[in-house]
Structures are given as structure tokens and as C-alpha cells.
């Protein structure tokens, strides 16, 4: 174990990211804070910090041989195995830090039947899973925003009760599963479900370090660690031991520290002013401020402690709408300054809780990571049109707007009835899924199918009358059910003919669809085209906040290269392949394409339109090969003619919808 610990990057060697480190330490001091969610740029040490935390955790007393790390002094929460013991033997062990992989199956997380005992002794026994190992410790989920929905549901149930109830594969058992939940991820890759988001006590933001000295220190320390791990870890052993002792003293003195009622009143006033739903905000601030005070060796909790933890405790609790941005530290700090007017402001950029965060690059800005741009086949360069202007911001209109939602819903009904008929015919289509929820056992097998132990044992006993060597006829396989979301590709005509009011109507409709995609856990992508360029502004993502930022940053103007926009959309669909259950292309346009893919020949308008239509018919064939459903959305007003857009829908063999007031 000591050798394994030496290979972990030392917590005290992490440069910067003070808010993240403080949030983790506070949860070690007081696990009742409720865990921490660490969100920010990739490659900023999120996973490194959590894994390094294990070396700082104090020893705990457990019942020897208990798979659930039961506390011998907590008689009420002992598992059935420990409750049945006449004499309890104890031992000291490290606080567990268990990592839940994204690809983990439900039976690996919850636990399942013990195969070895079932086959050797013919008895049903429980094989504990990751939740059992994490009891009285920490459960870490990297890329938590990408976690499968059925695992999120499972974690929510356990997080509420602290008990894991297992009813599966002939096993019925419940055991203690109280843990501190730690999650990390990149917000650009998707949003967390609100129910899970609220379960995290603190929310730490991390950004790429911009201070030159810190960047150099990061590189030098990581290089030294990778080359000589033992030597590097030994050089920080003293710092690690000092921090470990501080944490141990803080945990011991936590219950002795009281919080005065006037400070509690200020905390309640702050949450009331910010209109925080529920009371978890007050509880978290109180516990975090108390943990901070005792960690720093103070004898009382002051207003300064409250100010330093308020941003971490509240920034993820102020989102009341899926399309709202997460509250910034500055917004919370303004409310804090009003409630605590007489105290000095916290040290800027110290990172000890308040956290001045560096502005993040927003999608759609012109920078080195700008979206890919395509040039026309005529050889013109993909540079922005000089006449480009910002498009109006995306605003969701409250008045009803037609009937795109109904058009999509009618197709969903058809697909639902088709999927139901497939289930009744044996469900073989679902068996190709290699992940998801175990729904039932079947006798047929496909590539990658896993053996259903419970059903196989029952069938074996029925055939042989005993647990004999497995008869091939007794083998049963797991039918896994995994929801594949829909990919919505918004292909947006941003040309000059899409006057501000037309593109504003398109954005309003897209916002409504983004809200629906958030509820259904679907993904969205955005392609825009105008002038002589077509951009993939947003690759497939489940982050609807990122999609809204892209919509707000779109520029418009110039001609209408509809063919180029479709080529870019087709290439995107080909790259995505079969990753999603369905792909739907929503083409927002007024139908007035005027730029052919191939230049040359007569440039008279009539000949140009013939060439454009011919190219569109060729693209229709390629679009059909992607098996994506296409809908042409006319953005013109109700009294304006839809002749061009209806003709375009006919050429593309697509559905047609016109945005107009109901």
C-alpha cells in the first residue's frame, strides 16, 4: 500500500487551483458538506487532485472482514453480517476513495450474485459492488456530466437514503452506502441533471492557469514526477504530513466549534436575497464556513469565513432554467457585499472559496480554436464577408409558434410504435447494445453479449436438477436496454436575405427545441452558412448552454451558399455515423439559394438557378445515405410566399414547416 501511495501525485505539489483544493479539504474535514463538483477546462488537474486526496485521508476504524467498512461504534447502521457477530474485531484502515468509471455496469456499481459461491457451493450469495466499497469514504466520478442516466438514477436513490437496496438476479439485500460524492467534468461536453447537481455541496470552478510562473512550475513538477516518482514524492513528504495533521486536528475539533446566531441570520439573509430554492444552501454555507474556521485554527466562525465559501456553495443553486448560465462569483459577491457591508473584501484571486475566476473562451469567438470553415469549390477563400454583422440575440418568445414541435412529435409516435413491435417480436434489435440497464434474459446470443448468471443457473437446475457443468442449452444472455438520444443538427441560413426578424424567429424556435432536447438528454449541433463559407459552429454536444452561446455569437450577411451548408452538414453526419439513435436536420432558411458549389459557365440568374437545383438533387442522394430526417423550416412571415422553401423541401425530399404565429 505504501508503494502504491508513493506513485500518487502529491496533493501539496499541485500548483494553483486554490478553490478546488480548498473545496476538497473542507469535505474531508466535514463530510456532511455533501461533496464537491469540480467543473472547468480539460487538463487542469481535476482528476489529479481527487486521486491525490487519498494520501491525506486519516485512518478509520472498521469491523475486520466487513465488505462495507462498518463502524463498530455505530450500532444502528451495521450491516446484517456485522449485526450477527457476537464478538467484533476491529482494525484501522484508510478512508476509501473509489472511482466509478463511465463504462461501469449497473451490477458492478450495485453488486450482484457471487458467481464463485453459486457454482461451487450451490448457494445464492451477494458480491458487493462499488457502492459497498465507497461506504464511509469518497465516490469519485470523472466526466460526471457524461454518466449514463440509469446510473444517475441509482446514485440519487442511494444518496438520499445512504442505503443501497439490491433486488436483482435472485438476490435481495440492503447495505449501508454513505459516501461523499465528488464529480468532475468539462461543462462544454454536457450539462448535469438538476437533481444530481443539487446533491453536490460545493461547486468549484477551475480554469487554465494564465500566470506565467505557475505555468512553468506545473510543467517542471510534472516532468520531475514522471521521471523520478519516488524522489519527487519524497521531496513533498514533509508538506504532506503537515497538511495531514492539520486535517486530523480540524476533524477532531469540528464539533467543539459553535456558530453564533447572528452569523446564521446573515447566511439565511444571503440565501433569501439570492432566492435560493430550498435550504441546502444555508446548511452548506454553515458547514463549509465552520470547516474552514476550524481548519485555519480559529475559535469562532466569522463573517469572513462565510464570504469565502459562499460562491462555492451557491453558484450551482441559482440556475432556475436549463438555458440560464451558472451564476458567476461576481454576481454572488455583489449579494454578499450587501449582506456583509462592514467586513473587508476577501483577498482577490486567493482561491480560498470566493474565487475570482478567469473569463472562459466562449464558442463562436474568433480565435485559434474557432469552428472549422469551408470554402466553395470555386476556390474562393473562407474569409468572413466584410459586410458581416452580428445577428440578434437568441430570445425565446412566449407566444406560440408553429408547429415544428408537432411535426417532430408525429414522427416520434411512428417510431415508438415501430420500436414496440420490435420488442414484441423478441427484442433482438436491442441485444446489440453493449451497455445499459439489464432488462431480461434471452436464449439467443450476439457479438459482445454477456451471460446472465441468474437466469443461466435457474435454467441449469431445471435441466439437470443440480448445479452441474454448464449445459450449452442452459446459457442465457443479458438483454441490455440503452437509450440512444437523438442528434438535432440546426443548419442555419445566416445570409443577408435572412433579415434580422427572420433569423430572430429561427433562434426563438431553436431555443424551444434546445429546452426539449435537454429534457430528453438529446444532443445538438449547429451549422451556419453565409457569404462563401459554411461553419460547424458546434459539434454534437449535450450542452445547451454552449449551444445558446453559439446562437448569440452568429454573424450574418452576404449571399446564400445553401449547397455548401448541406455539404458541411452531410460531412458532419458521416463523421457521427451511428452514434445516435436518430439524426434530424432542421434547415432554417428562406429558400433563396444563390451561390452554386461549382463556378464556371454562364452566370445568368436562370442558368445559375438550374445549376443550383441540379447540385441540390445530387446532395439529396448523399443526404439520404446518412439516413437523417430532414425538415425545411421556413423563417418568413405568415403573409410571405413559401414557394421557394416548399420547392426546396420537394427537392430534398424533406418535411416542411413554416414558423408563423398561431
C-alpha positions in Angstrom: 0.0 0.0 0.0 2.8 2.4 0.8 4.4 1.8 -2.5 1.1 2.4 -4.2 0.7 5.7 -2.4 4.1 6.9 -3.4 3.0 6.7 -7.1 0.2 9.2 -6.5 1.0 12.8 -7.3 1.3 14.7 -4.0 -1.7 17.0 -3.2 0.7 19.7 -1.9 2.6 19.7 -5.2 -0.5 20.9 -7.2 0.1 24.5 -8.5 -2.7 27.0 -8.3 -6.4 25.9 -8.4 -6.8 27.0 -4.7 -10.6 27.0 -4.8 -10.7 23.3 -6.0 -8.1 22.3 -3.3 -10.0 24.1 -0.6 -13.3 22.6 -1.5 -11.8 19.1 -1.3 -10.1 19.7 2.0 -13.3 21.1 3.6 -15.2 17.9 2.6 -12.5 15.8 4.3 -12.8 17.9 7.4 -16.7 17.7 7.4 -18.2 15.1 5.0 -21.7 16.4 5.9 -20.9 19.3 3.5 -22.1 16.9 0.8 -19.3 16.6 -1.7 -17.9 18.8 -4.4 -18.4 19.3 -8.1 -15.3 20.4 -10.0 -16.1 21.8 -13.4 -13.7 23.5 -15.9 -11.2 23.3 -18.6 -9.7 19.9 -19.5 -6.1 19.3 -18.4 -6.3 21.5 -15.3 -5.6 18.8 -12.7 -9.2 17.9 -11.6 -8.6 14.2 -11.6 -5.1 14.5 -10.2 -6.3 16.5 -7.2 -9.0 14.0 -6.3 -6.7 11.0 -6.6 -4.1 12.8 -4.6 -6.7 13.4 -1.9 -6.5 9.7 -0.8 -3.0 10.1 0.6 -4.3 12.9 3.0 -7.2 11.0 4.5 -6.9 9.8 8.1 -7.4 6.3 9.2 -10.8 5.0 10.3 -11.9 2.1 12.5 -13.8 -0.6 10.7 -15.1 -4.1 11.5 -12.5 -6.6 10.4 -13.6 -8.6 7.4 -16.7 -6.4 6.7 -17.0 -5.6 3.0 -18.9 -2.4 3.8 -16.4 -0.8 6.2 -18.9 -0.7 9.0 -18.2 1.5 12.0 -18.1 -0.8 15.1 -19.3 2.2 17.3 -22.4 2.9 15.1 -24.6 0.0 16.2 -27.7 1.3 14.3 -26.0 1.3 10.9 -24.2 -2.0 11.0 -24.8 -4.4 8.1 -26.6 -7.7 8.7 -23.3 -9.6 8.7 -21.8 -7.3 11.4 -25.0 -7.3 13.5 -24.9 -11.1 13.7 -21.4 -11.1 15.2 -21.1 -11.9 18.9 -17.6 -10.5 19.2 -16.5 -7.7 16.9 -12.9 -7.5 15.8 -11.8 -4.1 14.6 -8.9 -2.7 12.6 -7.6 0.6 11.3 -7.8 1.3 7.5 -7.5 4.2 5.1 -10.7 6.1 4.1 -11.7 4.6 0.8 -11.6 6.6 -2.4 -13.5 4.7 -5.0 -13.6 5.7 -8.7 -16.7 5.0 -10.7 -15.8 4.5 -14.4 -18.2 5.9 -17.0 -18.4 2.4 -18.6 -19.4 0.7 -15.3 -22.4 -1.6 -15.5 -25.2 -1.4 -13.1 -24.4 -4.7 -11.4 -20.8 -3.6 -11.0 -22.0 -0.5 -9.2 -24.7 -2.0 -7.0 -23.4 -5.5 -6.6 -24.7 -8.8 -8.0 -24.8 -12.5 -7.3 -21.5 -14.2 -6.2 -20.7 -16.4 -9.2 -18.0 -18.4 -7.4 -20.1 -19.4 -4.4 -23.1 -20.1 -6.6 -21.2 -22.5 -8.8 -19.1 -24.1 -6.1 -21.5 -24.4 -3.2 -24.8 -24.1 -5.0 -25.8 -21.1 -2.8 -27.0 -17.6 -3.6 -24.7 -15.0 -2.2 -24.1 -11.3 -2.7 -21.0 -9.9 -4.3 -20.7 -6.3 -3.2 -20.1 -3.5 -5.8 -18.5 -0.1 -5.9 -21.1 1.5 -3.6 -20.3 -1.0 -0.9 -16.6 -0.2 -1.2 -17.3 3.5 -1.0 -19.2 3.4 2.3 -17.8 5.8 4.8 -15.5 7.2 2.1 -15.5 9.1 -1.2 -17.0 8.1 -4.5 -15.4 9.9 -7.5 -16.9 10.2 -10.9 -14.8 11.7 -13.6 -16.7 13.3 -16.5 -19.8 13.1 -14.3 -21.9 15.0 -16.8 -21.5 12.1 -19.3 -22.7 9.5 -16.8 -25.5 7.1 -18.1 -28.9 8.2 -17.0 -29.8 4.9 -15.3 -26.6 5.1 -13.2 -27.6 8.7 -12.2 -31.0 7.5 -11.1 -29.3 4.8 -9.0 -26.9 7.3 -7.3 -29.7 9.6 -6.5 -31.6 6.9 -4.7 -28.6 5.9 -2.6 -27.5 9.5 -1.9 -30.9 10.3 -0.4 -31.1 7.3 2.0 -27.5 6.3 2.5 -28.6 2.7 1.9 -28.1 0.6 -1.3 -31.1 -1.7 -1.9 -30.4 -4.5 -4.3 -33.2 -6.6 -5.9 -31.7 -8.4 -8.8 -30.6 -11.8 -10.1 -32.4 -13.7 -7.3 -30.7 -11.6 -4.6 -32.5 -9.3 -2.2 -30.2 -7.3 0.1 -29.6 -3.8 1.5 -26.5 -2.5 3.0 -25.1 0.9 4.2 -23.7 3.1 1.4 -23.0 6.5 2.8 -20.3 8.3 0.9 -19.1 11.8 -0.1 -19.8 12.3 -3.8 -17.0 14.0 -5.9 -17.6 14.7 -9.5 -15.5 16.5 -12.2 -16.1 17.3 -15.8 -15.9 19.9 -18.6 -19.2 21.9 -18.9 -18.7 22.2 -22.6 -19.4 18.5 -23.0 -22.8 18.5 -21.4 -25.0 19.5 -18.5 -25.8 17.7 -15.3 -29.3 16.8 -14.4 -30.7 19.3 -11.9 -31.4 16.5 -9.4 -27.8 15.4 -9.3 -26.4 18.9 -9.4 -28.3 19.8 -6.2 -26.7 16.8 -4.4 -23.2 18.4 -4.5 -22.5 20.6 -1.6 -19.8 22.8 -3.2 -19.2 23.8 -6.8 -15.5 24.6 -7.6 -14.6 26.3 -10.9 -11.2 25.6 -12.5 -9.6 27.4 -15.4 -6.4 27.1 -17.3 -3.6 28.8 -15.3 -2.6 32.0 -17.1 0.1 33.3 -14.6 3.4 32.6 -16.4 5.4 31.4 -13.3 2.6 29.0 -12.4 2.5 27.5 -15.9 6.3 26.9 -15.8 6.1 25.4 -12.3 3.3 23.0 -13.5 5.5 21.7 -16.4 8.6 21.3 -14.3 6.9 19.5 -11.4 5.0 17.1 -13.7 8.2 16.3 -15.6 10.0 15.6 -12.4 7.2 13.4 -11.1 7.0 11.4 -14.4 10.8 10.8 -14.4 11.5 10.1 -10.7 8.2 9.5 -8.9 9.7 8.2 -5.6 12.2 11.0 -5.4 9.6 13.7 -6.2 7.0 12.3 -3.8 9.7 12.2 -1.0 10.5 15.8 -1.5 6.9 16.7 -0.6 6.6 14.2 2.2 7.0 16.9 4.9 4.4 19.2 3.3 2.0 16.2 3.0 2.5 15.3 6.7 1.9 18.9 7.8 -1.4 19.1 5.8 -2.5 15.6 7.1 -2.0 16.7 10.7 -4.0 20.0 10.1 -6.9 18.0 8.7 -6.8 15.5 11.6 -6.8 18.3 14.1 -9.7 20.0 12.3 -11.8 16.9 12.2 -11.2 16.4 15.9 -12.2 20.0 16.8 -15.1 20.3 14.4 -17.8 19.5 16.9 -16.4 21.9 19.5 -16.8 25.0 17.3 -20.1 26.7 17.5 -21.6 29.2 15.2 -23.3 32.3 16.7 -26.9 33.0 15.7 -26.2 36.5 14.2 -23.9 34.8 11.6 -26.6 32.2 10.8 -29.1 35.0 10.3 -26.7 36.7 7.8 -26.4 33.3 6.0 -30.2 33.0 5.8 -30.5 36.6 4.6 -28.0 36.0 1.8 -29.8 32.9 0.5 -33.2 34.7 0.8 -31.8 37.7 -1.2 -30.5 35.4 -3.9 -33.8 33.5 -3.9 -32.1 30.1 -3.4 -34.6 27.3 -3.6 -34.8 25.0 -0.5 -32.5 25.2 2.5 -29.5 23.2 1.3 -27.7 26.5 0.6 -27.8 27.7 4.2 -26.8 24.3 5.5 -23.8 24.0 3.1 -22.6 27.5 3.8 -22.8 27.0 7.6 -20.9 23.6 7.5 -18.3 24.9 5.0 -17.6 28.1 6.9 -17.3 26.1 10.2 -14.9 23.6 8.5 -12.9 26.5 7.1 -12.6 28.2 10.5 -11.5 25.0 12.3 -9.1 24.1 9.5 -7.4 27.5 10.0 -7.3 27.1 13.8 -9.9 29.7 14.6 -12.1 29.6 17.7 -15.2 31.0 16.1 -16.8 31.3 12.7 -16.7 34.8 11.4 -18.4 36.6 8.5 -15.1 36.4 6.6 -15.3 32.6 6.6 -18.9 32.8 5.3 -17.9 35.2 2.5 -15.1 32.9 1.3 -17.3 29.8 0.9 -20.5 31.5 -0.3 -19.7 31.4 -4.0 -18.7 27.7 -3.9 -21.9 26.8 -2.0 -24.4 28.8 -4.1 -23.2 29.2 -7.7 -24.8 25.9 -8.8 -28.0 26.5 -6.9 -29.1 29.7 -8.7 -29.9 28.2 -12.1 -33.7 28.0 -12.3 -33.8 27.4 -16.0 -31.9 25.0 -18.2 -30.9 27.8 -20.5 -29.6 30.1 -17.8 -25.9 30.5 -17.2 -24.4 29.3 -13.9 -24.1 32.2 -11.5 -20.7 33.8 -11.5 -18.7 34.5 -8.4 -19.1 38.2 -9.1 -22.9 38.0 -9.0 -22.8 36.2 -5.7 -20.1 38.6 -4.4 -22.4 41.6 -5.0 -25.1 40.0 -2.8 -22.5 39.1 -0.2 -21.3 42.7 -0.1 -24.8 43.9 0.6 -25.4 41.4 3.4 -21.9 41.8 4.9 -21.2 45.6 4.3 -18.8 46.2 7.2 -16.2 43.5 6.5 -13.2 43.8 4.4 -13.4 42.1 1.0 -11.7 38.7 0.6 -8.3 38.5 -0.9 -8.6 38.6 -4.7 -7.6 35.5 -6.6 -6.6 33.8 -3.4 -8.9 31.0 -4.4 -9.9 30.2 -0.8 -13.6 30.0 -1.5 -14.7 33.2 -3.1 -12.8 32.6 -6.2 -12.3 35.2 -8.9 -12.5 33.1 -12.0 -10.8 33.9 -15.3 -13.1 34.5 -18.2 -13.6 31.4 -20.4 -13.4 31.5 -24.1 -16.9 31.5 -25.5 -17.7 29.3 -28.5 -18.0 31.3 -31.7 -15.3 33.8 -31.0 -12.6 34.2 -33.5 -9.6 32.5 -32.0 -7.2 29.7 -32.6 -9.9 27.2 -31.8 -12.5 28.8 -33.9 -15.0 26.5 -35.7 -13.9 24.8 -38.9 -14.7 26.8 -42.1 -15.3 25.5 -45.5 -14.6 27.3 -48.8 -16.6 26.9 -52.0 -15.4 24.6 -54.7 -14.7 27.6 -56.9 -11.6 28.3 -54.9 -12.7 31.4 -53.0 -11.1 31.7 -49.6 -13.0 31.1 -46.5 -12.7 34.6 -45.0 -15.6 36.4 -43.4 -17.6 38.8 -45.5 -16.7 42.4 -44.9 -20.5 43.1 -44.7 -21.0 40.6 -41.8 -22.9 42.0 -38.9 -23.8 40.4 -35.5 -27.1 38.5 -35.5 -29.7 39.5 -32.9 -29.5 37.7 -29.6 -31.5 34.5 -29.1 -34.7 35.3 -27.2 -37.4 32.7 -26.5 -40.8 34.2 -27.3 -43.7 33.3 -25.1 -46.3 33.4 -27.9 -47.0 30.2 -29.6 -45.1 29.5 -32.8 -46.0 26.7 -35.2 -45.9 23.6 -35.5 -42.4 22.3 -35.7 -42.8 20.5 -32.4 -46.0 18.8 -33.5 -44.3 17.8 -36.8 -41.5 16.1 -34.9 -43.9 14.5 -32.4 -45.9 12.8 -35.1 -42.7 11.1 -36.4 -41.8 10.1 -32.8 -45.2 8.3 -32.5 -44.5 6.3 -35.6 -41.0 5.3 -34.3 -42.4 4.5 -30.9 -44.9 2.1 -32.3 -42.2 0.6 -34.5 -39.9 0.0 -31.5 -42.8 -1.6 -29.6 -43.5 -4.0 -32.4 -39.8 -4.9 -32.4 -39.9 -5.6 -28.6 -42.9 -7.9 -29.0 -41.2 -9.8 -31.8 -38.3 -10.9 -29.5 -36.2 -7.8 -28.9 -33.2 -8.9 -30.9 -32.6 -5.4 -32.1 -31.9 -4.2 -28.5 -29.4 -7.0 -27.9 -26.7 -5.4 -29.9 -26.4 -2.8 -27.1 -23.3 -3.5 -25.1 -24.2 -1.2 -22.2 -27.3 -0.1 -20.4 -29.8 -1.5 -18.0 -30.2 -5.3 -17.7 -33.9 -5.8 -18.6 -34.3 -9.6 -19.1 -32.5 -12.7 -20.1 -32.8 -14.3 -23.6 -31.6 -17.6 -25.1 -30.0 -16.2 -28.3 -26.6 -14.6 -28.4 -25.0 -11.8 -30.4 -21.5 -10.3 -30.5 -20.5 -8.9 -27.2 -23.5 -10.3 -25.2 -22.8 -11.1 -21.5 -24.0 -14.2 -19.8 -27.0 -13.7 -17.4 -25.8 -15.7 -14.4 -29.1 -15.7 -12.5 -31.1 -17.0 -15.5 -28.4 -19.5 -16.5 -28.3 -21.0 -13.0 -32.1 -21.4 -12.9 -32.2 -22.9 -16.4 -29.3 -25.3 -15.4 -31.1 -26.5 -12.3 -34.3 -27.0 -14.4 -32.4 -29.1 -17.0 -30.1 -31.1 -14.8 -31.7 -31.0 -11.4 -28.5 -29.7 -9.9 -25.6 -27.3 -10.4 -23.6 -29.4 -12.9 -21.1 -28.3 -15.6 -23.0 -25.8 -17.7 -25.1 -27.2 -20.4 -25.0 -25.0 -23.5 -28.8 -25.2 -23.7 -29.0 -23.6 -20.3 -27.0 -20.5 -21.2 -28.9 -17.3 -21.0 -27.7 -13.8 -22.1 -28.4 -10.3 -20.8 -30.6 -8.1 -22.9 -29.3 -4.6 -22.2 -31.5 -1.6 -22.8 -29.7 1.6 -23.5 -31.4 4.8 -24.6 -29.8 6.4 -27.6 -30.7 10.0 -27.9 -31.5 12.0 -31.0 -29.0 14.3 -32.7 -30.6 17.6 -33.8 -28.5 19.4 -36.4 -29.6 23.0 -36.8 -28.5 24.2 -40.2 -29.0 27.9 -40.2 -29.0 30.2 -43.2 -27.3 33.4 -41.9 -27.2 35.2 -45.2 -28.3 38.8 -45.8 -31.7 37.7 -47.1 -32.4 36.3 -43.6 -33.2 39.8 -42.3 -32.9 40.3 -38.5 -36.5 39.4 -37.9 -36.3 36.1 -39.8 -33.2 34.8 -38.0 -34.7 36.0 -34.7 -37.7 33.8 -35.3 -35.4 30.9 -36.1 -33.4 31.4 -32.9 -36.6 31.6 -30.8 -37.7 28.3 -32.3 -34.3 26.7 -31.7 -34.4 27.8 -28.1 -37.6 25.9 -27.6 -36.1 22.8 -29.2 -33.0 23.1 -27.0 -35.2 23.1 -23.9 -36.8 19.9 -25.2 -33.5 18.3 -26.1 -32.3 19.0 -22.5 -35.2 17.2 -21.0 -34.8 14.2 -23.4 -31.0 14.1 -23.0 -30.6 14.6 -26.7 -27.6 16.2 -28.5 -27.4 19.2 -30.7 -25.1 20.5 -33.4 -25.1 23.8 -35.2 -24.0 24.5 -38.8 -24.3 28.0 -40.3 -23.6 29.3 -43.8 -23.5 32.7 -45.4 -21.4 34.6 -47.9 -18.9 32.0 -49.2 -18.4 30.0 -46.1 -20.1 27.2 -44.0 -19.1 26.6 -40.4 -19.6 23.7 -38.0 -20.1 26.2 -35.1 -21.0 23.5 -32.6 -20.0 19.8 -32.9 -22.5 17.4 -31.4 -22.9 18.3 -27.7 -25.4 17.9 -24.9 -24.5 21.3 -23.5 -27.5 23.5 -24.4 -25.7 26.5 -22.7 -22.9 26.1 -25.2 -25.5 26.0 -28.0 -27.1 29.2 -26.8 -23.8 31.0 -26.7 -23.1 29.9 -30.3 -26.5 31.2 -31.4 -25.8 34.5 -29.8 -22.4 34.8 -31.5 -23.6 34.0 -35.0 -22.8 36.6 -37.7 -24.9 37.2 -40.7 -24.7 38.9 -44.1 -23.8 38.2 -47.7 -25.1 35.6 -50.2 -26.7 32.2 -49.6 -24.4 29.2 -50.2 -27.1 26.6 -49.4 -25.2 23.8 -51.2 -22.1 24.4 -49.2 -24.1 24.4 -46.0 -25.6 21.0 -46.9 -22.2 19.6 -47.8 -20.9 20.6 -44.4 -23.9 19.1 -42.7 -23.5 15.8 -44.6 -19.8 15.6 -43.7 -20.8 16.1 -40.0 -23.4 13.3 -40.2 -20.9 11.0 -41.8 -18.4 11.6 -39.1 -21.0 11.0 -36.4 -22.1 7.7 -38.0 -24.5 5.5 -35.9 -23.6 7.0 -32.6 -27.1 8.3 -32.1 -30.4 6.6 -32.4 -31.6 9.1 -34.9 -30.4 12.2 -36.7 -32.7 15.1 -37.5 -31.6 18.0 -39.7 -33.6 21.2 -39.3 -32.8 23.6 -42.1 -33.8 27.2 -41.2 -33.8 29.2 -44.4 -35.9 31.4 -46.7 -35.0 29.1 -49.6 -33.2 31.8 -51.7 -30.0 29.9 -52.6 -27.8 31.9 -55.0 -24.3 30.5 -54.8 -23.5 27.3 -56.7 -20.9 24.9 -55.5 -19.1 24.9 -58.8 -18.5 28.1 -60.6 -18.0 28.4 -64.4 -20.2 28.7 -67.5 -22.9 31.3 -67.9 -23.6 33.3 -64.8 -27.0 34.4 -65.8 -29.6 34.1 -63.0 -31.7 31.5 -64.8 -28.7 29.2 -65.6 -27.3 29.7 -62.1 -30.6 28.5 -60.5 -30.7 25.5 -62.8 -27.1 24.6 -61.7 -28.0 25.1 -58.0 -31.1 22.8 -58.3 -29.0 20.2 -60.0 -26.4 20.3 -57.3 -29.1 20.1 -54.6 -30.5 17.0 -56.2 -27.1 15.4 -56.1 -26.7 16.3 -52.4 -30.2 14.8 -51.7 -28.8 11.4 -52.7 -25.8 11.9 -50.3 -28.2 13.2 -47.6 -30.4 10.2 -47.9 -27.4 7.9 -47.4 -26.9 9.3 -43.9 -30.5 8.2 -43.0 -31.1 11.6 -41.3 -34.6 13.0 -41.3 -34.6 16.5 -42.9 -37.1 19.2 -42.2 -37.1 22.6 -44.1 -38.2 25.4 -41.7 -39.4 28.5 -43.5 -38.5 31.5 -41.4 -40.5 34.1 -43.4 -43.6 35.8 -42.1 -47.0 34.2 -42.5 -48.1 36.5 -45.4 -44.8 36.0 -47.3 -44.8 33.4 -50.1 -43.4 30.0 -49.2 -42.9 28.9 -52.9 -39.1 28.8 -52.7 -38.9 26.9 -49.4 -41.6 24.4 -50.4 -39.8 23.8 -53.7 -36.5 23.2 -51.7 -38.3 20.7 -49.4 -39.5 18.9 -52.5 -36.0 18.7 -54.0 -34.5 17.5 -50.7 -37.4 15.1 -50.1 -37.8 16.7 -46.7 -40.6 17.7 -44.4 -41.8 21.4 -44.5 -42.8 23.7 -41.6 -43.4 27.4 -41.6 -42.7 29.5 -38.5 -45.7 31.8 -38.0 -47.9 33.0 -35.2 -50.7 30.5 -34.2 
